[in-house]
Amino acid sequence: MHWVGIGLVIVTIVGCVGFGVHHHLDAKAQKLSKGSEEERRLAGELRDISSQIDQGRYLYH
């Protein structure tokens, strides 16, 4: 029974970390989208990475 509790804690921590990284990338992209052409391009790339995290692509590669 202790293993189930430990597993739930680990899943919760991983979910919180994923949400935090996603939020950070989106906030950074929003800030960069108001800058130069290079910064706007970088903002688009950050949004792509953020959406791929949502889909789980960066969790297993």
Secondary structure as UniProt FT lines:
FT   HELIX           2..32
FT   TURN            33..34
FT   HELIX           37..54
FT   TURN            55..59
//
